[in-house]
Amino acid sequence: MSMAMQRVSCQALLFAFVLCTARLAWAVGDCFPEEVISENAFPAVVIETSLGEFTIELNRLRAPVAANNFLHYVLAGHYDGTLFHRVMPGFVVQGGGYTETFEERPVRAPIINESGNGLQNSPMSVAMARYDDPHSATSQFYINLAANTSLDPGSKNWGYAVFAQVIAGQEVIEAIASVPTHYEPGLDAENVPVQAVKIIRAYVAE
């Protein structure tokens, strides 16, 4: 690893450490998921869907907590058989939490918010979905379809943490973004695809 990469990695870890220690009620294990595939700073994950496959590259130098968290879910097979349950053209597509019958998969502990890592919610970037609590992200992720600067952090507010980028199969993301949607009673939500867009399998590329 180059000196520049080492400096970026240390800065990212320091940022995460400061956030974690500010949340003293949390256990250290919740703040920092155990590292996996440690030899690769930018692991790639292939996501096979019912509309084709795409590949994302994780940035564990800038977002070590979110990247490790995501890899844990991938290696456990958590995403296999889940849906892209939220499709908003010109904004985001979101998935990774619900089965085809709209049952929520069990999740790991929430992680700290790394939205101040310098990565922006730019087109085809991948970020952690969360609730209003900035430190509530678990398994769900979304892919930006535009430059969603409103999701980036500000001087007085947390943002949504970007941790990866789509590097292949962008046309599949565009296909997902174009499917018809409706209100789905099973989720009590709008913007749900009329015909399920399934994640068939997610795996770490060799």
HELIX and SHEET records of a PDB file:
HELIX    1   1 MET A    3  ALA A   22  1                                  20    
HELIX    2   2 VAL A   28  CYS A   31  1                                   4    
HELIX    3   3 PRO A   64  LEU A   75  1                                  12    
HELIX    4   4 THR A  149  LEU A  151  5                                   3    
HELIX    5   5 GLN A  170  ALA A  177  1                                   8    
SHEET    1   A 9 ALA A  44  THR A  49  0                                        
SHEET    2   A 9 GLY A  52  LEU A  58 -1                                        
SHEET    3   A 9 VAL A 162  ALA A 168 -1                                        
SHEET    4   A 9 SER A 125  MET A 128 -1                                        
SHEET    5   A 9 PHE A 141  ASN A 144 -1                                        
SHEET    6   A 9 VAL A  92  THR A  99 -1                                        
SHEET    7   A 9 THR A  82  MET A  88 -1                                        
SHEET    8   A 9 LYS A 198  VAL A 204 -1                                        
SHEET    9   A 9 ALA A  44  THR A  49 -1                                        
SHEET    1   B 2 THR A 181  GLU A 184  0                                        
SHEET    2   B 2 ALA A 189  PRO A 193 -1                                        
END                                                                             
